[in-house]
């Protein structure tokens, strides 16, 4: 069993990602600036997802699934989707769930994802 735990921000309670069995599992990623619009928060989170995927040796084209939590589904779903559609690899769409949830802090969203990694 070859499990690699990646914690690039030295968080005391979780790793940023864990690779195992050909997949990288990303922890829930929240925006770095909670004061900006849903579009800006979404773009920020998606940039961080891309960075973590690259750090694990993969890319958004290898996304298998994404779980999206929005603080207010009615208010932010369309704004989130507008940015998501421009970012996601349209030829390799992941399975996705998007639900409303009470989030930590004042951020408007959080995203966790799983992607395939290339064979080592």
Backbone atoms as SQL, in Angstrom:
CREATE TABLE atoms (id INTEGER PRIMARY KEY, chain TEXT, resi INTEGER, resn TEXT, atom TEXT, x REAL, y REAL, z REAL);
INSERT INTO atoms VALUES
  (1, 'A', 1, 'UNK', 'N', 0.854, -1.170, 0.000),
  (2, 'A', 1, 'UNK', 'CA', 0.000, 0.000, 0.000),
  (3, 'A', 1, 'UNK', 'C', 0.899, 1.232, 0.000),
  (4, 'A', 2, 'UNK', 'N', 0.763, 2.077, -1.027),
  (5, 'A', 2, 'UNK', 'CA', 1.575, 3.271, -1.146),
  (6, 'A', 2, 'UNK', 'C', 0.670, 4.496, -1.068),
  (7, 'A', 3, 'UNK', 'N', 0.525, 5.020, 0.131),
  (8, 'A', 3, 'UNK', 'CA', -0.288, 6.214, 0.354),
  (9, 'A', 3, 'UNK', 'C', 0.647, 7.395, 0.539),
  (10, 'A', 4, 'UNK', 'N', 0.407, 8.457, -0.211),
  (11, 'A', 4, 'UNK', 'CA', 1.195, 9.678, -0.066),
  (12, 'A', 4, 'UNK', 'C', 0.271, 10.786, 0.417),
  (13, 'A', 5, 'UNK', 'N', 0.624, 11.381, 1.528),
  (14, 'A', 5, 'UNK', 'CA', -0.166, 12.464, 2.102),
  (15, 'A', 5, 'UNK', 'C', 0.568, 13.783, 1.849),
  (16, 'A', 6, 'UNK', 'N', -0.134, 14.715, 1.214),
  (17, 'A', 6, 'UNK', 'CA', 0.483, 15.987, 0.842),
  (18, 'A', 6, 'UNK', 'C', -0.187, 17.094, 1.641),
  (19, 'A', 7, 'UNK', 'N', 0.607, 17.791, 2.412),
  (20, 'A', 7, 'UNK', 'CA', 0.092, 18.905, 3.213),
  (21, 'A', 7, 'UNK', 'C', 0.984, 20.105, 2.932),
  (22, 'A', 8, 'UNK', 'N', 0.621, 20.895, 1.955),
  (23, 'A', 8, 'UNK', 'CA', 1.475, 21.997, 1.546),
  (24, 'A', 8, 'UNK', 'C', 1.303, 23.246, 2.409),
  (25, 'A', 9, 'UNK', 'N', 0.285, 23.293, 3.239),
  (26, 'A', 9, 'UNK', 'CA', 0.053, 24.488, 4.059),
  (27, 'A', 9, 'UNK', 'C', 0.234, 24.219, 5.548),
  (28, 'A', 10, 'UNK', 'N', 0.728, 23.026, 5.887),
  (29, 'A', 10, 'UNK', 'CA', 0.971, 22.672, 7.291),
  (30, 'A', 10, 'UNK', 'C', -0.252, 22.864, 8.174),
  (31, 'A', 11, 'UNK', 'N', -1.386, 22.371, 7.708),
  (32, 'A', 11, 'UNK', 'CA', -2.609, 22.448, 8.500),
  (33, 'A', 11, 'UNK', 'C', -2.580, 21.352, 9.563),
  (34, 'A', 12, 'UNK', 'N', -2.974, 21.676, 10.799),
  (35, 'A', 12, 'UNK', 'CA', -2.862, 20.688, 11.874),
  (36, 'A', 12, 'UNK', 'C', -3.934, 19.599, 11.840),
  (37, 'A', 13, 'UNK', 'N', -5.008, 19.778, 11.066),
  (38, 'A', 13, 'UNK', 'CA', -6.139, 18.867, 11.149),
  (39, 'A', 13, 'UNK', 'C', -6.416, 18.095, 9.863),
  (40, 'A', 14, 'UNK', 'N', -5.699, 18.373, 8.771),
  (41, 'A', 14, 'UNK', 'CA', -5.929, 17.632, 7.530),
  (42, 'A', 14, 'UNK', 'C', -4.811, 17.898, 6.552),
  (43, 'A', 15, 'UNK', 'N', -4.672, 16.998, 5.597),
  (44, 'A', 15, 'UNK', 'CA', -3.742, 17.208, 4.500),
  (45, 'A', 15, 'UNK', 'C', -4.464, 17.888, 3.352),
  (46, 'A', 16, 'UNK', 'N', -3.707, 18.503, 2.458),
  (47, 'A', 16, 'UNK', 'CA', -4.315, 19.096, 1.276),
  (48, 'A', 16, 'UNK', 'C', -4.829, 18.017, 0.336),
  (49, 'A', 17, 'UNK', 'N', -4.049, 16.954, 0.197),
  (50, 'A', 17, 'UNK', 'CA', -4.464, 15.869, -0.689),
  (51, 'A', 17, 'UNK', 'C', -3.799, 14.572, -0.255),
  (52, 'A', 18, 'UNK', 'N', -4.402, 13.474, -0.709),
  (53, 'A', 18, 'UNK', 'CA', -3.869, 12.140, -0.446),
  (54, 'A', 18, 'UNK', 'C', -3.919, 11.378, -1.761),
  (55, 'A', 19, 'UNK', 'N', -2.785, 10.797, -2.143),
  (56, 'A', 19, 'UNK', 'CA', -2.776, 9.948, -3.335),
  (57, 'A', 19, 'UNK', 'C', -2.724, 8.497, -2.909),
  (58, 'A', 20, 'UNK', 'N', -3.510, 7.683, -3.612),
  (59, 'A', 20, 'UNK', 'CA', -3.562, 6.259, -3.337),
  (60, 'A', 20, 'UNK', 'C', -4.228, 5.554, -4.504),
  (61, 'A', 21, 'UNK', 'N', -3.688, 4.436, -4.867),
  (62, 'A', 21, 'UNK', 'CA', -4.311, 3.548, -5.841),
  (63, 'A', 21, 'UNK', 'C', -4.664, 4.268, -7.154),
  (64, 'A', 22, 'UNK', 'N', -3.768, 5.116, -7.625),
  (65, 'A', 22, 'UNK', 'CA', -3.978, 5.779, -8.904),
  (66, 'A', 22, 'UNK', 'C', -4.890, 6.985, -8.870),
  (67, 'A', 23, 'UNK', 'N', -5.222, 7.467, -7.673),
  (68, 'A', 23, 'UNK', 'CA', -6.095, 8.640, -7.561),
  (69, 'A', 23, 'UNK', 'C', -5.535, 9.620, -6.546),
  (70, 'A', 24, 'UNK', 'N', -5.834, 10.893, -6.766),
  (71, 'A', 24, 'UNK', 'CA', -5.532, 11.918, -5.781),
  (72, 'A', 24, 'UNK', 'C', -6.869, 12.446, -5.263),
  (73, 'A', 25, 'UNK', 'N', -6.991, 12.483, -3.952),
  (74, 'A', 25, 'UNK', 'CA', -8.197, 12.965, -3.277),
  (75, 'A', 25, 'UNK', 'C', -7.864, 14.328, -2.676),
  (76, 'A', 26, 'UNK', 'N', -8.531, 15.378, -3.148),
  (77, 'A', 26, 'UNK', 'CA', -8.296, 16.720, -2.626),
  (78, 'A', 26, 'UNK', 'C', -9.261, 17.024, -1.496),
  (79, 'A', 27, 'UNK', 'N', -8.737, 17.597, -0.433),
  (80, 'A', 27, 'UNK', 'CA', -9.588, 18.061, 0.659),
  (81, 'A', 27, 'UNK', 'C', -10.485, 19.181, 0.162),
  (82, 'A', 28, 'UNK', 'N', -11.507, 19.484, 0.920),
  (83, 'A', 28, 'UNK', 'CA', -12.357, 20.608, 0.565),
  (84, 'A', 28, 'UNK', 'C', -11.531, 21.887, 0.497),
  (85, 'A', 29, 'UNK', 'N', -11.643, 22.591, -0.616),
  (86, 'A', 29, 'UNK', 'CA', -10.875, 23.809, -0.824),
  (87, 'A', 29, 'UNK', 'C', -11.820, 24.999, -0.737),
  (88, 'A', 30, 'UNK', 'N', -11.440, 25.957, 0.092),
  (89, 'A', 30, 'UNK', 'CA', -12.242, 27.154, 0.306),
  (90, 'A', 30, 'UNK', 'C', -11.519, 28.356, -0.274),
  (91, 'A', 31, 'UNK', 'N', -12.230, 29.428, -0.573),
  (92, 'A', 31, 'UNK', 'CA', -11.589, 30.613, -1.162),
  (93, 'A', 31, 'UNK', 'C', -10.651, 31.295, -0.167),
  (94, 'A', 32, 'UNK', 'N', -9.611, 31.906, -0.707),
  (95, 'A', 32, 'UNK', 'CA', -8.667, 32.628, 0.158),
  (96, 'A', 32, 'UNK', 'C', -9.207, 34.003, 0.553),
  (97, 'A', 33, 'UNK', 'N', -10.114, 34.553, -0.263),
  (98, 'A', 33, 'UNK', 'CA', -10.735, 35.854, 0.053),
  (99, 'A', 33, 'UNK', 'C', -12.248, 35.656, 0.103),
  (100, 'A', 34, 'UNK', 'N', -12.794, 35.746, 1.293),
  (101, 'A', 34, 'UNK', 'CA', -14.227, 35.505, 1.486),
  (102, 'A', 34, 'UNK', 'C', -15.072, 36.757, 1.258),
  (103, 'A', 35, 'UNK', 'N', -14.460, 37.857, 0.879),
  (104, 'A', 35, 'UNK', 'CA', -15.201, 39.117, 0.737),
  (105, 'A', 35, 'UNK', 'C', -15.605, 39.418, -0.699),
  (106, 'A', 36, 'UNK', 'N', -15.165, 38.598, -1.654),
  (107, 'A', 36, 'UNK', 'CA', -15.426, 38.872, -3.069),
  (108, 'A', 36, 'UNK', 'C', -16.633, 38.061, -3.559),
  (109, 'A', 37, 'UNK', 'N', -17.015, 38.279, -4.804),
  (110, 'A', 37, 'UNK', 'CA', -18.209, 37.653, -5.384),
  (111, 'A', 37, 'UNK', 'C', -18.069, 36.138, -5.537),
  (112, 'A', 38, 'UNK', 'N', -19.185, 35.488, -5.798),
  (113, 'A', 38, 'UNK', 'CA', -19.168, 34.044, -6.033),
  (114, 'A', 38, 'UNK', 'C', -18.279, 33.712, -7.229),
  (115, 'A', 39, 'UNK', 'N', -18.296, 34.531, -8.263),
  (116, 'A', 39, 'UNK', 'CA', -17.453, 34.271, -9.439),
  (117, 'A', 39, 'UNK', 'C', -15.975, 34.318, -9.061),
  (118, 'A', 40, 'UNK', 'N', -15.586, 35.321, -8.285),
  (119, 'A', 40, 'UNK', 'CA', -14.185, 35.458, -7.885),
  (120, 'A', 40, 'UNK', 'C', -13.774, 34.350, -6.911),
  (121, 'A', 41, 'UNK', 'N', -14.652, 33.992, -5.990),
  (122, 'A', 41, 'UNK', 'CA', -14.340, 32.906, -5.060),
  (123, 'A', 41, 'UNK', 'C', -14.225, 31.581, -5.808),
  (124, 'A', 42, 'UNK', 'N', -15.112, 31.359, -6.767),
  (125, 'A', 42, 'UNK', 'CA', -15.061, 30.128, -7.549),
  (126, 'A', 42, 'UNK', 'C', -13.757, 30.049, -8.334),
  (127, 'A', 43, 'UNK', 'N', -13.388, 31.128, -9.012),
  (128, 'A', 43, 'UNK', 'CA', -12.141, 31.146, -9.783),
  (129, 'A', 43, 'UNK', 'C', -10.940, 30.881, -8.883),
  (130, 'A', 44, 'UNK', 'N', -10.942, 31.445, -7.693),
  (131, 'A', 44, 'UNK', 'CA', -9.861, 31.244, -6.726),
  (132, 'A', 44, 'UNK', 'C', -9.753, 29.772, -6.342),
  (133, 'A', 45, 'UNK', 'N', -10.871, 29.162, -6.005),
  (134, 'A', 45, 'UNK', 'CA', -10.877, 27.755, -5.601),
  (135, 'A', 45, 'UNK', 'C', -10.439, 26.860, -6.768),
  (136, 'A', 46, 'UNK', 'N', -10.899, 27.144, -7.961),
  (137, 'A', 46, 'UNK', 'CA', -10.529, 26.328, -9.118),
  (138, 'A', 46, 'UNK', 'C', -9.041, 26.467, -9.446),
  (139, 'A', 47, 'UNK', 'N', -8.460, 27.649, -9.252),
  (140, 'A', 47, 'UNK', 'CA', -7.005, 27.815, -9.422),
  (141, 'A', 47, 'UNK', 'C', -6.258, 26.943, -8.418),
  (142, 'A', 48, 'UNK', 'N', -6.743, 26.899, -7.183),
  (143, 'A', 48, 'UNK', 'CA', -6.096, 26.080, -6.158),
  (144, 'A', 48, 'UNK', 'C', -6.233, 24.592, -6.485),
  (145, 'A', 49, 'UNK', 'N', -7.386, 24.189, -6.999),
  (146, 'A', 49, 'UNK', 'CA', -7.555, 22.798, -7.416),
  (147, 'A', 49, 'UNK', 'C', -6.536, 22.461, -8.493),
  (148, 'A', 50, 'UNK', 'N', -6.405, 23.327, -9.496),
  (149, 'A', 50, 'UNK', 'CA', -5.421, 23.075, -10.563),
  (150, 'A', 50, 'UNK', 'C', -4.007, 22.971, -10.003),
  (151, 'A', 51, 'UNK', 'N', -3.658, 23.840, -9.070),
  (152, 'A', 51, 'UNK', 'CA', -2.323, 23.808, -8.476),
  (153, 'A', 51, 'UNK', 'C', -2.088, 22.505, -7.721),
  (154, 'A', 52, 'UNK', 'N', -3.075, 22.072, -6.946),
  (155, 'A', 52, 'UNK', 'CA', -2.919, 20.826, -6.194),
  (156, 'A', 52, 'UNK', 'C', -2.877, 19.615, -7.123),
  (157, 'A', 53, 'UNK', 'N', -3.670, 19.641, -8.188),
  (158, 'A', 53, 'UNK', 'CA', -3.618, 18.546, -9.152),
  (159, 'A', 53, 'UNK', 'C', -2.241, 18.493, -9.812),
  (160, 'A', 54, 'UNK', 'N', -1.716, 19.641, -10.211),
  (161, 'A', 54, 'UNK', 'CA', -0.380, 19.682, -10.820),
  (162, 'A', 54, 'UNK', 'C', 0.668, 19.177, -9.842),
  (163, 'A', 55, 'UNK', 'N', 0.541, 19.551, -8.570),
  (164, 'A', 55, 'UNK', 'CA', 1.466, 19.083, -7.539),
  (165, 'A', 55, 'UNK', 'C', 1.441, 17.565, -7.408),
  (166, 'A', 56, 'UNK', 'N', 0.294, 16.958, -7.704),
  (167, 'A', 56, 'UNK', 'CA', 0.152, 15.503, -7.642),
  (168, 'A', 56, 'UNK', 'C', 0.477, 14.847, -8.987),
  (169, 'A', 57, 'UNK', 'N', 0.866, 15.658, -9.983),
  (170, 'A', 57, 'UNK', 'CA', 1.244, 15.117, -11.288),
  (171, 'A', 57, 'UNK', 'C', 0.093, 14.833, -12.223),
  (172, 'A', 58, 'UNK', 'N', -1.023, 15.531, -12.039),
  (173, 'A', 58, 'UNK', 'CA', -2.182, 15.297, -12.890),
  (174, 'A', 58, 'UNK', 'C', -2.822, 16.640, -13.253),
  (175, 'A', 59, 'UNK', 'N', -4.020, 16.602, -13.827),
  (176, 'A', 59, 'UNK', 'CA', -4.662, 17.841, -14.268),
  (177, 'A', 59, 'UNK', 'C', -6.175, 17.705, -14.192),
  (178, 'A', 60, 'UNK', 'N', -6.869, 18.801, -14.489),
  (179, 'A', 60, 'UNK', 'CA', -8.336, 18.791, -14.455),
  (180, 'A', 60, 'UNK', 'C', -8.924, 17.852, -15.497),
  (181, 'A', 61, 'UNK', 'N', -8.182, 17.514, -16.541),
  (182, 'A', 61, 'UNK', 'CA', -8.662, 16.550, -17.543),
  (183, 'A', 61, 'UNK', 'C', -8.837, 15.159, -16.932),
  (184, 'A', 62, 'UNK', 'N', -8.185, 14.915, -15.807),
  (185, 'A', 62, 'UNK', 'CA', -8.261, 13.611, -15.143),
  (186, 'A', 62, 'UNK', 'C', -9.240, 13.603, -13.965),
  (187, 'A', 63, 'UNK', 'N', -10.008, 14.685, -13.801),
  (188, 'A', 63, 'UNK', 'CA', -10.987, 14.717, -12.704),
  (189, 'A', 63, 'UNK', 'C', -11.999, 13.582, -12.856),
  (190, 'A', 64, 'UNK', 'N', -12.240, 12.902, -11.772),
  (191, 'A', 64, 'UNK', 'CA', -13.236, 11.832, -11.731),
  (192, 'A', 64, 'UNK', 'C', -14.525, 12.362, -11.128),
  (193, 'A', 65, 'UNK', 'N', -14.387, 13.105, -10.026),
  (194, 'A', 65, 'UNK', 'CA', -15.584, 13.647, -9.376),
  (195, 'A', 65, 'UNK', 'C', -15.254, 14.924, -8.624),
  (196, 'A', 66, 'UNK', 'N', -16.291, 15.714, -8.403),
  (197, 'A', 66, 'UNK', 'CA', -16.184, 16.938, -7.602),
  (198, 'A', 66, 'UNK', 'C', -17.444, 17.063, -6.766),
  (199, 'A', 67, 'UNK', 'N', -17.254, 17.450, -5.524),
  (200, 'A', 67, 'UNK', 'CA', -18.376, 17.750, -4.643),
  (201, 'A', 67, 'UNK', 'C', -18.299, 19.234, -4.313),
  (202, 'A', 68, 'UNK', 'N', -19.390, 19.941, -4.582),
  (203, 'A', 68, 'UNK', 'CA', -19.446, 21.383, -4.398),
  (204, 'A', 68, 'UNK', 'C', -20.470, 21.691, -3.322),
  (205, 'A', 69, 'UNK', 'N', -20.052, 22.496, -2.360),
  (206, 'A', 69, 'UNK', 'CA', -20.962, 22.983, -1.339),
  (207, 'A', 69, 'UNK', 'C', -21.094, 24.487, -1.512),
  (208, 'A', 70, 'UNK', 'N', -22.314, 24.978, -1.650),
  (209, 'A', 70, 'UNK', 'CA', -22.587, 26.404, -1.743),
  (210, 'A', 70, 'UNK', 'C', -23.322, 26.863, -0.493),
  (211, 'A', 71, 'UNK', 'N', -22.969, 28.030, 0.014),
  (212, 'A', 71, 'UNK', 'CA', -23.643, 28.567, 1.199),
  (213, 'A', 71, 'UNK', 'C', -25.096, 28.915, 0.898),
  (214, 'A', 72, 'UNK', 'N', -25.362, 29.368, -0.333),
  (215, 'A', 72, 'UNK', 'CA', -26.722, 29.730, -0.733),
  (216, 'A', 72, 'UNK', 'C', -26.942, 29.275, -2.168),
  (217, 'A', 73, 'UNK', 'N', -27.553, 28.130, -2.320),
  (218, 'A', 73, 'UNK', 'CA', -27.751, 27.521, -3.635),
  (219, 'A', 73, 'UNK', 'C', -28.592, 28.408, -4.543),
  (220, 'A', 74, 'UNK', 'N', -29.664, 28.971, -4.019),
  (221, 'A', 74, 'UNK', 'CA', -30.544, 29.816, -4.836),
  (222, 'A', 74, 'UNK', 'C', -29.820, 31.047, -5.359),
  (223, 'A', 75, 'UNK', 'N', -29.027, 31.673, -4.533),
  (224, 'A', 75, 'UNK', 'CA', -28.340, 32.910, -4.906),
  (225, 'A', 75, 'UNK', 'C', -27.125, 32.657, -5.806),
  (226, 'A', 76, 'UNK', 'N', -26.368, 31.577, -5.543),
  (227, 'A', 76, 'UNK', 'CA', -25.042, 31.445, -6.141),
  (228, 'A', 76, 'UNK', 'C', -24.869, 30.339, -7.179),
  (229, 'A', 77, 'UNK', 'N', -25.866, 29.501, -7.373),
  (230, 'A', 77, 'UNK', 'CA', -25.713, 28.360, -8.289),
  (231, 'A', 77, 'UNK', 'C', -25.352, 28.795, -9.706),
  (232, 'A', 78, 'UNK', 'N', -26.071, 29.750, -10.255),
  (233, 'A', 78, 'UNK', 'CA', -25.794, 30.182, -11.630),
  (234, 'A', 78, 'UNK', 'C', -24.441, 30.876, -11.749),
  (235, 'A', 79, 'UNK', 'N', -24.105, 31.714, -10.784),
  (236, 'A', 79, 'UNK', 'CA', -22.804, 32.383, -10.800),
  (237, 'A', 79, 'UNK', 'C', -21.657, 31.399, -10.702),
  (238, 'A', 80, 'UNK', 'N', -21.824, 30.388, -9.849),
  (239, 'A', 80, 'UNK', 'CA', -20.813, 29.337, -9.742),
  (240, 'A', 80, 'UNK', 'C', -20.691, 28.586, -11.064),
  (241, 'A', 81, 'UNK', 'N', -21.827, 28.164, -11.613),
  (242, 'A', 81, 'UNK', 'CA', -21.814, 27.370, -12.849),
  (243, 'A', 81, 'UNK', 'C', -21.204, 28.122, -14.022),
  (244, 'A', 82, 'UNK', 'N', -21.389, 29.427, -14.091),
  (245, 'A', 82, 'UNK', 'CA', -20.807, 30.206, -15.189),
  (246, 'A', 82, 'UNK', 'C', -19.284, 30.086, -15.177),
  (247, 'A', 83, 'UNK', 'N', -18.682, 30.152, -14.005),
  (248, 'A', 83, 'UNK', 'CA', -17.225, 30.030, -13.895),
  (249, 'A', 83, 'UNK', 'C', -16.807, 28.574, -14.098),
  (250, 'A', 84, 'UNK', 'N', -17.527, 27.637, -13.488),
  (251, 'A', 84, 'UNK', 'CA', -17.219, 26.213, -13.623),
  (252, 'A', 84, 'UNK', 'C', -17.205, 25.795, -15.097),
  (253, 'A', 85, 'UNK', 'N', -18.229, 26.185, -15.845),
  (254, 'A', 85, 'UNK', 'CA', -18.316, 25.796, -17.261),
  (255, 'A', 85, 'UNK', 'C', -17.139, 26.314, -18.074),
  (256, 'A', 86, 'UNK', 'N', -16.632, 27.484, -17.730),
  (257, 'A', 86, 'UNK', 'CA', -15.477, 28.024, -18.427),
  (258, 'A', 86, 'UNK', 'C', -14.165, 27.371, -18.027),
  (259, 'A', 87, 'UNK', 'N', -14.156, 26.703, -16.891),
  (260, 'A', 87, 'UNK', 'CA', -12.929, 26.096, -16.364),
  (261, 'A', 87, 'UNK', 'C', -12.818, 24.607, -16.651),
  (262, 'A', 88, 'UNK', 'N', -13.893, 23.888, -16.484),
  (263, 'A', 88, 'UNK', 'CA', -13.847, 22.424, -16.559),
  (264, 'A', 88, 'UNK', 'C', -13.468, 21.962, -17.967),
  (265, 'A', 89, 'UNK', 'N', -12.784, 20.834, -18.062),
  (266, 'A', 89, 'UNK', 'CA', -12.418, 20.255, -19.356),
  (267, 'A', 89, 'UNK', 'C', -13.675, 19.639, -19.963),
  (268, 'A', 90, 'UNK', 'N', -14.221, 20.289, -20.972),
  (269, 'A', 90, 'UNK', 'CA', -15.513, 19.876, -21.558),
  (270, 'A', 90, 'UNK', 'C', -15.460, 18.492, -22.194),
  (271, 'A', 91, 'UNK', 'N', -14.281, 18.021, -22.555),
  (272, 'A', 91, 'UNK', 'CA', -14.143, 16.683, -23.133),
  (273, 'A', 91, 'UNK', 'C', -13.998, 15.610, -22.068),
  (274, 'A', 92, 'UNK', 'N', -13.818, 16.016, -20.818),
  (275, 'A', 92, 'UNK', 'CA', -13.596, 15.072, -19.716),
  (276, 'A', 92, 'UNK', 'C', -14.351, 15.524, -18.475),
  (277, 'A', 93, 'UNK', 'N', -15.663, 15.644, -18.605),
  (278, 'A', 93, 'UNK', 'CA', -16.471, 16.130, -17.487),
  (279, 'A', 93, 'UNK', 'C', -16.481, 15.125, -16.339),
  (280, 'A', 94, 'UNK', 'N', -16.235, 15.599, -15.115),
  (281, 'A', 94, 'UNK', 'CA', -16.305, 14.713, -13.956),
  (282, 'A', 94, 'UNK', 'C', -17.753, 14.538, -13.488),
  (283, 'A', 95, 'UNK', 'N', -17.989, 13.505, -12.711),
  (284, 'A', 95, 'UNK', 'CA', -19.246, 13.419, -11.979),
  (285, 'A', 95, 'UNK', 'C', -19.225, 14.564, -10.969),
  (286, 'A', 96, 'UNK', 'N', -20.386, 15.177, -10.719),
  (287, 'A', 96, 'UNK', 'CA', -20.400, 16.325, -9.816),
  (288, 'A', 96, 'UNK', 'C', -21.690, 16.364, -9.024),
  (289, 'A', 97, 'UNK', 'N', -21.557, 16.714, -7.755),
  (290, 'A', 97, 'UNK', 'CA', -22.709, 16.996, -6.908),
  (291, 'A', 97, 'UNK', 'C', -22.554, 18.416, -6.404),
  (292, 'A', 98, 'UNK', 'N', -23.674, 19.131, -6.288),
  (293, 'A', 98, 'UNK', 'CA', -23.654, 20.506, -5.804),
  (294, 'A', 98, 'UNK', 'C', -24.827, 20.663, -4.841),
  (295, 'A', 99, 'UNK', 'N', -24.501, 20.966, -3.590),
  (296, 'A', 99, 'UNK', 'CA', -25.536, 21.078, -2.565),
  (297, 'A', 99, 'UNK', 'C', -25.330, 22.340, -1.741),
  (298, 'A', 100, 'UNK', 'N', -26.359, 22.713, -1.017),
  (299, 'A', 100, 'UNK', 'CA', -26.271, 23.835, -0.088),
  (300, 'A', 100, 'UNK', 'C', -25.828, 23.311, 1.260),
  (301, 'A', 101, 'UNK', 'N', -24.948, 24.077, 1.924),
  (302, 'A', 101, 'UNK', 'CA', -24.456, 23.655, 3.232),
  (303, 'A', 101, 'UNK', 'C', -24.054, 24.873, 4.058),
  (304, 'A', 102, 'UNK', 'N', -24.097, 24.714, 5.362),
  (305, 'A', 102, 'UNK', 'CA', -23.564, 25.733, 6.257),
  (306, 'A', 102, 'UNK', 'C', -22.049, 25.554, 6.230),
  (307, 'A', 103, 'UNK', 'N', -21.352, 26.584, 5.788),
  (308, 'A', 103, 'UNK', 'CA', -19.907, 26.511, 5.633),
  (309, 'A', 103, 'UNK', 'C', -19.195, 27.212, 6.777),
  (310, 'A', 104, 'UNK', 'N', -17.964, 26.791, 7.016),
  (311, 'A', 104, 'UNK', 'CA', -17.119, 27.444, 8.011),
  (312, 'A', 104, 'UNK', 'C', -16.697, 28.818, 7.471),
  (313, 'A', 105, 'UNK', 'N', -16.754, 29.823, 8.276),
  (314, 'A', 105, 'UNK', 'CA', -16.345, 31.155, 7.843),
  (315, 'A', 105, 'UNK', 'C', -17.417, 31.839, 7.027),
  (316, 'A', 106, 'UNK', 'N', -16.994, 32.808, 6.228),
  (317, 'A', 106, 'UNK', 'CA', -17.930, 33.594, 5.428),
  (318, 'A', 106, 'UNK', 'C', -17.819, 33.286, 3.934),
  (319, 'A', 107, 'UNK', 'N', -17.047, 32.259, 3.579),
  (320, 'A', 107, 'UNK', 'CA', -16.906, 31.883, 2.180),
  (321, 'A', 107, 'UNK', 'C', -18.228, 31.402, 1.610),
  (322, 'A', 108, 'UNK', 'N', -18.348, 31.507, 0.291),
  (323, 'A', 108, 'UNK', 'CA', -19.589, 31.143, -0.380),
  (324, 'A', 108, 'UNK', 'C', -19.586, 29.730, -0.932),
  (325, 'A', 109, 'UNK', 'N', -18.402, 29.076, -0.959),
  (326, 'A', 109, 'UNK', 'CA', -18.334, 27.723, -1.499),
  (327, 'A', 109, 'UNK', 'C', -17.141, 26.969, -0.957),
  (328, 'A', 110, 'UNK', 'N', -17.196, 25.661, -1.170),
  (329, 'A', 110, 'UNK', 'CA', -16.090, 24.749, -0.886),
  (330, 'A', 110, 'UNK', 'C', -16.198, 23.629, -1.908),
  (331, 'A', 111, 'UNK', 'N', -15.052, 23.159, -2.419),
  (332, 'A', 111, 'UNK', 'CA', -15.046, 22.081, -3.407),
  (333, 'A', 111, 'UNK', 'C', -14.017, 21.033, -2.997),
  (334, 'A', 112, 'UNK', 'N', -14.421, 19.770, -3.030),
  (335, 'A', 112, 'UNK', 'CA', -13.510, 18.631, -2.881),
  (336, 'A', 112, 'UNK', 'C', -13.528, 17.867, -4.197),
  (337, 'A', 113, 'UNK', 'N', -12.412, 17.237, -4.545),
  (338, 'A', 113, 'UNK', 'CA', -12.337, 16.566, -5.844),
  (339, 'A', 113, 'UNK', 'C', -11.474, 15.319, -5.772),
  (340, 'A', 114, 'UNK', 'N', -11.702, 14.437, -6.731),
  (341, 'A', 114, 'UNK', 'CA', -10.887, 13.234, -6.896),
  (342, 'A', 114, 'UNK', 'C', -10.486, 13.181, -8.383),
  (343, 'A', 115, 'UNK', 'N', -9.189, 12.910, -8.622),
  (344, 'A', 115, 'UNK', 'CA', -8.696, 12.805, -9.997),
  (345, 'A', 115, 'UNK', 'C', -7.784, 11.596, -10.115),
  (346, 'A', 116, 'UNK', 'N', -7.719, 11.047, -11.314),
  (347, 'A', 116, 'UNK', 'CA', -6.788, 9.964, -11.608),
  (348, 'A', 116, 'UNK', 'C', -5.386, 10.545, -11.694),
  (349, 'A', 117, 'UNK', 'N', -4.409, 9.757, -11.287),
  (350, 'A', 117, 'UNK', 'CA', -3.002, 10.156, -11.430),
  (351, 'A', 117, 'UNK', 'C', -2.341, 9.204, -12.413),
  (352, 'A', 118, 'UNK', 'N', -1.335, 9.691, -13.111),
  (353, 'A', 118, 'UNK', 'CA', -0.656, 8.802, -14.059),
  (354, 'A', 118, 'UNK', 'C', 0.087, 7.696, -13.325),
  (355, 'A', 119, 'UNK', 'N', 0.270, 6.545, -13.977),
  (356, 'A', 119, 'UNK', 'CA', 1.028, 5.467, -13.324),
  (357, 'A', 119, 'UNK', 'C', 2.449, 5.914, -13.030),
  (358, 'A', 120, 'UNK', 'N', 2.968, 5.482, -11.905),
  (359, 'A', 120, 'UNK', 'CA', 4.337, 5.862, -11.503),
  (360, 'A', 120, 'UNK', 'C', 5.306, 4.820, -11.979);
